[in-house]
Amino acid sequence: MNKKQYWTRFTIIVALCGVVTTLEQKVAWSLTESIDAKILWQADGPINKDDYVRFYLSHPYLKDGKSSYPLNKRVACVTGDILKTVERDLYCNGEKIATALTHTSGGKPLDPFQWNGPIPDGKVFLLGDHVESFDSRYWGFRDVDELQRLVKLI
């Protein structure tokens, strides 16, 4: 291999590494059935109701108390919306959005998040699209500042 071939290949490899690094930071994969999306793209802009988002969560039910990979959920209720809990049913602005389960699929008891009133400033309520999703029904609001907005690709 001559010098020109070497530098051409080197340049291509460095460029490919840059593309892969960028994609790794921008692409979100949904590894579970929690949301109705498999591949999502990180996008700029304000987070609105029904947007998908990515974040990390600390919770005793997660391995070592925190997620080792980002979780992806859908924004179900935003700042100023009225969230109401009636037994295990949750309503956003009077519309039923979810029912909290009594136990995990592994049999651990689940305590539902309780709230009756407007969602505080800078907070959102997140849901998965699957009935057994581990989401805000059990751990409450998330700060908008902690979230990365995602757009569904597939």
Helices and strands as residue ranges (DSSP letters): H 3-26, E 27-29, E 39-42, E 52-55, G 63-65, E 71-78, E 82-86, E 89-92, E 95-99, E 116-118, E 123-127, H 136-139, E 142-143, G 144-146, E 148-152
